[in-house]
């Protein structure tokens, strides 16, 4: 009888303790892959790059299309807004500078602003017409990409230190097939819900300058470098796995860590490959 009573007291104590505490299972869970309804096959996610600028009056329409696609293809795309070129330059009316070294490099490499904004890249895949895609076809391009079986799986684990405003990022890349070639990993930082000025040609009367426009998925810079680190240099066999760690990356105090994401993608980095630059898998995870 004493044993039974003792057990009851213990259970009561545990119950009281648990009711007074917050239970955190995992502040930064592993990213769930896209299965497209088939739990045995992992499919590609899609990096959608929106090349934009606050002085581009047609760009808010493209941003709205991307927002709709993000909802339509929830969990299957990773959006990123890249401010570069003439429309991203600053003056007294447009003082907020969203340009980055990485964004400028991508814009120059793919010739986006030279072709005119708004335009974008869909997994940096070359289909009819080349790399650059008008926002009117982003949806159809995405629908094709997400049906492709993934060659790689990417997982992100973040550990944010509020005291030092730094994040430790561990990226695991697993080969899902026998892949030959050179593959690199790029790790970037983006930020949501940034309020600043934006020109919008859709406004029919009065000033077309919106002083409190909300920008999302803003590229803030590279955590490793704009063209990344080599992870497989000649071949990647089935189930080969690589872990890359990026410790103590300092978040700019002007950015809000709770609105930031780490974006990581693997791409074909072999200049002789017909799919050179194509993004083969992408993921994102909240910083905190």
Secondary structure, DSSP 8 states (H G I E B T S, - for coil): -HHHHHHHHHHHHHHHHHHTS---S-TT-------TT-TT--B--EEEEEEE-TT-TTHHHHHHHHHHHHHHTTTTEEEEEEE-SGGG---SSS------HHHHHHHHHHTHHHH-SSEEEETT--BTTBS-B-GGGHHHHHHHHTTSB-SEEEEEEEEEETTTTEEEEEEEEEESS-EES-EEEEEEEEE--EEEEEE-TT--SS--EEEEEEE-SEEEEESS-TT-EEEESSEE-TT-EEEEEEEEEE--TTS-GGGEEEEEEEEE--TTSTTTT-EEEEEEEE--
